[in-house]
Amino acid sequence: MTYSRIHFIASPSEAAQAAIKSMLRRYGQHELEEADAIVALGGDGFMLRTLHRFLSANLPVYGMKLGDVGFLMNRYHEQQLPQRLGAATRVDLTPLCMVAVTESGDESRALAINEVSLLRQMNQAAHIRILVNGVVKVAELVCDGVLVATAAGSTAYNLSAYGPILPLGTAALALTPISPFRPRRWRGAVLPSNVRIRFEVLDSDKRPVSATADTQEVRNVTSVDVFQEGNIRLKLMFDPDHSLEERILNEQFL
């Protein structure tokens, strides 16, 4: 497939703004409704925001990072961009859906490409019950928090919390505690991607907890359900010599 109608978007950084001006002079700008690809200029955080923002456009997104190569980004250079897009490999990602209920009874929904995380809001440790497909697996996790990561997100916050790296394409999720105190020997689990995970916050009035889907935070939650949103596919594009699958594999040997 050829990609000649490109919609460019850039982060607010000085380097990204300079790059998009140069790209527009070279290739022009197509409206989103007419485009066959989105090119995002910035870093990994900007790429995540772009994927969320343009979810309904259902277009493949090709990221280019100014400076060092980001995990979700390709190398930045201006030449032969349509040819690079045509030669790129595509990766389809399935996001997680978070359904969080607060102490006031309000319900919030959000999508997560990397992870859904629960974190204590105050100095006291959180007490959280974990259920998988309606069955209690951890009656009371005493911790700073807990997260569920996708394969694409397994090398992000999940890795820093000593969670497992999941190869791309694996039908699995990483369930990883953050600074667990009890049970002391539990270090998390690798679960099938079709499970439904429920977190119930114990003593939420004394030990408040927030829930975050990528960057969208909900505070004072009492319960959080996490499951894969199978009807949504996010399309990322990578240069053949810079594939996301290869980078996830290489992370296991660093």
C-alpha positions in Angstrom: 0.0 0.0 0.0 1.2 3.5 -0.8 0.8 6.3 1.8 0.8 9.7 0.0 -1.9 11.4 2.0 -0.4 12.1 5.4 -1.7 13.9 8.5 1.1 15.3 10.6 0.9 16.0 14.3 3.7 17.1 16.6 4.3 17.5 20.3 4.7 21.1 21.7 8.5 20.7 22.1 10.7 23.1 20.1 12.4 20.3 18.1 9.1 18.7 17.2 7.5 22.0 16.1 10.5 22.8 13.9 10.3 19.3 12.4 6.6 19.5 11.5 7.1 22.8 9.8 9.8 21.2 7.6 7.7 18.2 7.0 4.7 20.3 5.9 6.8 22.2 3.5 8.1 19.0 1.9 4.9 16.8 2.0 2.0 19.1 2.7 -0.8 18.4 5.2 -3.9 16.3 4.5 -7.1 16.6 6.6 -7.7 13.7 8.9 -10.8 12.6 6.9 -8.7 12.3 3.7 -5.5 10.9 5.2 -4.4 7.3 4.9 -1.8 7.6 7.7 -0.9 9.7 10.7 2.7 10.7 11.4 3.4 11.7 15.0 6.5 13.7 15.9 7.6 13.5 19.5 8.3 11.0 22.2 6.6 7.8 23.5 4.3 9.8 25.8 3.1 11.9 22.9 2.6 8.7 20.9 0.3 7.3 23.6 -1.7 10.5 23.7 -1.9 10.5 19.8 -3.3 6.9 19.8 -5.9 7.8 22.4 -6.8 11.1 20.6 -7.2 9.6 17.2 -8.7 6.3 18.1 -11.9 6.9 16.2 -10.0 7.8 13.0 -8.9 4.1 12.6 -5.7 5.1 10.8 -2.2 3.6 11.1 0.1 5.8 13.1 3.9 6.1 12.4 5.9 7.8 15.1 9.2 9.6 14.7 11.2 10.7 17.6 13.5 13.7 17.7 16.8 12.6 19.3 17.2 9.1 20.7 14.9 6.4 19.4 11.8 5.9 21.6 10.3 2.5 22.2 7.2 3.3 20.2 8.9 5.5 17.7 11.0 5.3 14.5 14.1 7.3 13.7 13.6 10.8 12.5 14.6 11.9 9.1 12.6 13.6 6.4 13.7 11.9 3.2 11.4 9.4 1.3 8.7 9.3 4.0 6.0 7.8 1.7 8.4 5.0 0.7 9.2 4.4 4.4 5.5 4.2 5.2 4.9 1.8 2.3 7.7 -0.5 3.6 6.8 -0.3 7.2 5.5 -3.3 9.2 2.2 -2.9 11.0 1.5 -4.0 14.6 -2.1 -4.2 15.8 -2.5 -3.6 19.6 -5.6 -4.3 21.7 -6.1 -1.9 24.6 -7.4 -2.6 28.1 -10.7 -1.2 29.3 -10.8 0.1 32.9 -14.1 0.5 34.7 -13.5 2.3 38.0 -16.1 3.0 40.7 -15.5 5.8 43.2 -16.6 6.2 46.8 -19.3 8.5 45.6 -20.7 5.8 43.3 -19.6 7.4 40.1 -18.3 5.1 37.3 -15.5 6.1 34.9 -14.3 4.2 31.8 -11.0 4.6 30.1 -8.8 2.7 27.7 -5.1 1.8 28.4 -2.6 0.9 25.8 0.3 0.3 28.3 -1.3 -0.5 31.6 -3.9 0.1 34.3 -2.4 0.8 37.6 -3.7 1.3 41.2 -1.7 3.4 43.6 -2.0 4.4 47.2 -2.9 8.1 47.6 -1.5 8.7 51.1 1.3 7.5 53.3 -0.5 4.3 54.4 -0.2 1.1 52.3 -3.1 0.1 50.2 -5.1 -3.0 51.0 -6.5 -4.6 47.8 -8.4 -7.8 47.0 -7.8 -9.3 43.6 -10.3 -11.5 41.7 -9.8 -13.2 38.4 -13.0 -14.2 36.5 -15.0 -13.7 39.7 -12.7 -15.9 41.9 -10.7 -14.4 44.7 -7.0 -15.0 44.0 -5.4 -12.7 46.6 -7.6 -12.0 49.5 -5.6 -9.0 50.8 -2.6 -7.5 49.0 -0.8 -5.0 51.2 1.2 -2.8 48.8 1.9 0.6 47.3 -0.2 -0.5 44.3 -0.8 -3.1 41.6 -1.0 -3.0 37.8 -2.1 -4.9 34.7 0.1 -4.5 31.7 -0.3 -5.4 28.0 2.6 -6.9 26.1 3.3 -3.5 24.6 3.3 -1.9 28.0 5.2 -4.7 29.7 8.5 -3.0 29.2 7.3 0.3 30.8 6.0 0.7 34.4 5.5 -3.0 34.6 9.2 -3.7 34.0 10.3 -1.1 36.6 8.1 -2.9 39.1 9.9 -6.2 38.3 7.1 -7.6 36.2 7.7 -10.0 33.3 8.3 -8.9 29.8 5.7 -10.3 27.4 6.6 -10.9 23.8 4.4 -9.0 21.4 1.6 -11.2 20.1 1.4 -13.2 23.3 -2.3 -13.6 24.4 -1.4 -12.7 27.9 -1.4 -9.9 30.5 1.0 -9.2 33.3 -0.5 -8.7 36.8 2.3 -7.1 38.9 2.2 -5.8 42.5 4.0 -2.6 43.3 6.2 -2.7 46.4 4.2 -5.6 48.0 4.4 -6.2 51.7 2.0 -9.1 52.1 1.7 -11.8 50.8 5.5 -11.6 50.8 6.2 -14.4 48.3 3.7 -13.3 45.7 5.4 -11.5 42.8 2.5 -11.4 40.4 1.1 -13.6 37.6 0.9 -13.9 33.9 -2.8 -14.3 32.9 -4.6 -15.1 29.6 -5.6 -11.9 27.9 -9.4 -12.9 27.9 -9.7 -12.8 31.7 -11.6 -10.2 33.7 -9.6 -8.8 36.6 -11.3 -7.1 39.5 -9.6 -5.0 42.2 -11.6 -4.2 45.4 -10.1 -1.6 47.7 -10.4 -2.5 51.3 -10.7 0.3 53.9 -10.9 2.8 51.1 -12.0 5.6 53.6 -8.7 5.2 55.6 -6.5 4.0 52.7 -7.6 5.8 49.6 -6.4 4.5 46.2 -6.3 6.0 42.7 -6.6 4.2 39.4 -4.9 5.2 36.2 -5.4 4.0 32.6 -2.2 5.2 30.9 -2.5 8.9 31.8 -6.2 9.1 32.8 -6.5 9.1 36.6 -9.6 8.4 38.8 -9.1 9.1 42.5 -10.8 7.5 45.6 -11.8 4.3 43.8 -13.5 1.4 45.6 -13.4 -1.1 42.8 -11.7 -1.4 39.4 -12.5 -3.9 36.6 -9.9 -4.5 33.9 -10.5 -6.5 30.7 -9.3 -6.5 27.1 -11.3 -4.4 24.7 -11.4 -6.9 21.9 -13.4 -4.7 19.4 -10.7 -2.1 19.2 -7.4 -2.4 17.2 -4.7 0.3 17.3 -2.4 0.3 14.3 1.2 1.2 14.7 3.8 1.2 12.0 7.5 0.5 12.3 10.5 0.4 10.0 11.4 -3.2 9.1 14.8 -2.9 10.9 13.2 -1.3 14.0 10.3 -3.5 14.8 8.5 -3.3 18.1 8.6 -7.1 18.5 12.4 -7.1 18.2 12.8 -4.4 20.7 10.5 -6.2 23.2 12.6 -9.3 22.7 15.9 -7.5 23.2 14.7 -5.9 26.4 15.0 -9.3 28.0 18.7 -9.4 27.5 19.6 -5.9 28.8 
